[in-house]
Amino acid sequence: MAAARRHHLTEREQRAVEAFLRDRGAALIPHPGGTLLEHLERVRGLLAGWGADGVVQTAGLCHATYGTDGFGPTLLPVTDRATLVALIGQQAEELVYFYAGCDRAATYPGLDGTEAVVFRDRFTGREHQPSAETLRAFLTITAANELDVLAHNADLARRHGPGLYRLLTRVGRLLPPAARDAVARQLG
């Protein structure tokens, strides 16, 4: 992925993205803490609060568009990536695809706090090493997503909180300081 611009969505662009998500059913899909749309908006809010780049915030808002390894419903088939590119731009869409495509079982064990990580794409099976910038963005979105899910589901927090705490502290130096602080407060 090319160097991220600090592009923040205009109010009009933000409304267009939210309308797209609503039109695709995000406001009707149950998710811890309410609906998928509410979760996506909270993730974007966490990222904004942590000072994440506008491209990362937009990717966070749309991170579940193609589903994820941990969340099956999709808002758009991965074969229709051009639709999301037209809406949020190529850089943000590439992060959405990267996040959605992460094969967690194959990738998470290799996340060790260094930038030398091999990712497996669950859609293609292809393995590759992401750029440091992409890795950092992915981990920041991961932290925001997981902290929001666990804050709204006590059972998931009990079952997965300790493992996520270990993962997110292991990669901590790759996260923004505000995200590290949030991980320590919520899961530590």
Steps between C-alpha positions, in 0.01 A plus 500: 500500500630846416569755772171591664358846450350667802169519309205540732156453356300816450163508670335422164736206436438370853124509441547316168703225669244466779219485243689229311543298820132545589390409145707181527323403822758593765231663716306171504782255578526421872842560652628534857382839621206525258541482126793464266458863393523619860814288548659637183432856611645431846814349343544810285450713811767308693742539211430874482553529875834326465609747233491250214543626146176580313559207262528263800184647655311445175630143475392446861151623416481250213717219639227234493370578149638169364444316829798395709656177616305546824175645360326329210238746370611704199368830373669472163657204322877518478462464124345849498790692653467777239174613663675564832802658329265749330343586835799523737808508277762242416717535810213456745353214296837322493505513881142369515593211272819432695311495831217286366739265322715421802505127574526543875600142584793518260600862564446581867762256635765682293412842640796552729545875520734519203415618153615170343163327492358261243129545434278240340210629293196287588338582165792389280725294730792721391764591758686829496679746724313829535669837517567638846234765440236242404592279796470791744163603353374140515604463863343832597170403335526158667544659842205736450278221368583252774479752784155606381376142465629399842357813663156394381510124559602370842511137385739578213706716735529213747589245231721707272614798707816338641616377158429835337683677781806281438479562124451875526774546761736285291452736206464807721795696366329495158184659642449870567556590867129575551410151374759341731349695791149386405613135484664527844192671652242264356681166494797537735 
